[in-house]
């Protein structure tokens, strides 16, 4: 007798694994502690990105801004964009037809999983 396939959608988390690979979560139906933590971190990352954008616009609008300030603004903007793209990908996966646990050949419950794909 075969076991039924899981249709639980996975969630891309807003932080990488220690070796820099994407982390995924198989959430339970009502969302567990890790789901709420990920929601809070995503909100903080997006808010920080808005702050960085506001500051960077001021630096970039001033033609007399020193090179180091412009470079620092660019580095922070790149970090913020990376975070925003990860949040967008995660949310987009949850809106569309999402990959399931079986599609990644994993098993488990509400645990973060590092992707072996990348």
C-alpha positions as CSV (number, residue, x, y, z in Angstrom):
1,X,0.0,0.0,0.0
2,X,1.4,3.4,-1.0
3,X,1.3,6.5,1.3
4,X,-0.6,9.5,0.0
5,X,1.5,12.3,-1.3
6,X,1.9,15.4,0.8
7,X,0.4,18.6,-0.8
8,X,1.8,20.9,1.9
9,X,3.3,23.9,0.2
10,X,6.8,24.9,1.3
11,X,7.8,28.4,2.3
12,X,11.0,30.1,1.4
13,X,12.3,31.7,4.6
14,X,13.8,35.2,4.7
15,X,17.2,34.0,5.8
16,X,19.8,31.7,4.3
17,X,21.2,28.5,5.8
18,X,24.7,28.8,7.5
19,X,26.3,27.8,4.2
20,X,24.3,30.4,2.2
21,X,21.7,28.2,0.7
22,X,18.0,29.0,0.8
23,X,16.0,27.7,3.8
24,X,12.5,26.3,3.4
25,X,9.8,25.6,5.9
26,X,7.0,23.1,5.7
27,X,4.4,25.0,7.8
28,X,1.5,23.5,9.6
29,X,-2.1,24.5,8.8
30,X,-2.4,27.3,11.3
31,X,1.2,28.5,11.0
32,X,3.7,27.8,13.8
33,X,6.3,29.8,15.6
34,X,8.7,29.7,12.7
35,X,6.1,31.0,10.3
36,X,5.3,33.9,12.6
37,X,9.0,34.6,13.1
38,X,9.5,34.6,9.3
39,X,6.5,37.0,8.9
40,X,8.1,39.4,11.4
41,X,11.5,39.2,9.9
42,X,10.1,39.9,6.4
43,X,8.3,42.9,7.7
44,X,11.4,44.2,9.4
45,X,13.5,43.6,6.2
46,X,11.0,45.6,4.1
47,X,10.8,48.4,6.6
48,X,14.6,48.6,6.7
49,X,14.7,48.7,2.9
50,X,12.5,51.7,2.9
51,X,14.8,53.4,5.4
52,X,17.8,52.6,3.3
53,X,16.1,53.9,0.2
54,X,15.2,57.2,1.9
55,X,18.8,57.7,3.0
56,X,20.3,56.6,-0.3
57,X,18.1,59.1,-2.2
58,X,19.4,61.9,-0.2
59,X,23.1,60.9,-0.7
60,X,22.5,60.3,-4.5
61,X,20.7,63.6,-4.9
62,X,23.7,65.6,-3.6
63,X,26.3,65.8,-6.3
64,X,28.9,66.7,-3.6
65,X,28.4,63.4,-1.7
66,X,31.7,61.7,-1.0
67,X,32.5,58.6,-2.9
68,X,32.5,56.5,0.3
69,X,28.9,57.6,1.1
70,X,27.7,56.8,-2.4
71,X,29.4,53.4,-2.2
72,X,28.0,52.7,1.2
73,X,24.5,53.6,0.0
74,X,24.9,51.3,-3.0
75,X,26.0,48.4,-0.8
76,X,23.0,48.9,1.5
77,X,20.7,49.3,-1.4
78,X,22.0,46.0,-2.9
79,X,21.4,44.2,0.5
80,X,17.9,45.7,0.7
81,X,17.0,44.6,-2.8
82,X,18.3,41.1,-2.1
83,X,16.0,40.9,0.9
84,X,13.0,42.4,-0.9
85,X,13.4,39.9,-3.8
86,X,13.6,37.0,-1.4
87,X,10.4,38.2,0.3
88,X,8.7,38.7,-3.1
89,X,9.8,35.2,-4.2
90,X,8.5,33.6,-1.0
91,X,5.2,35.4,-1.1
92,X,4.8,34.7,-4.8
93,X,5.3,31.0,-4.3
94,X,2.6,31.1,-1.7
95,X,0.2,32.9,-4.0
96,X,0.7,30.8,-7.0
97,X,0.6,27.0,-7.3
98,X,3.5,26.2,-4.9
99,X,6.0,23.4,-5.0
100,X,5.1,20.7,-2.5
101,X,7.1,18.8,0.0
102,X,7.1,15.8,-2.4
103,X,8.4,18.0,-5.3
104,X,11.6,18.5,-3.3
105,X,11.9,14.9,-2.2
106,X,11.9,15.9,1.4
107,X,9.7,14.8,4.3
108,X,8.9,16.3,7.7
109,X,6.6,18.7,9.4
110,X,7.1,22.3,10.6
111,X,10.9,22.3,10.3
112,X,13.2,24.6,8.3
113,X,15.0,22.7,5.5
114,X,18.1,23.9,3.6
115,X,17.7,23.4,-0.1
116,X,20.0,20.9,-1.7
117,X,19.3,22.3,-5.1
118,X,21.7,25.2,-5.0
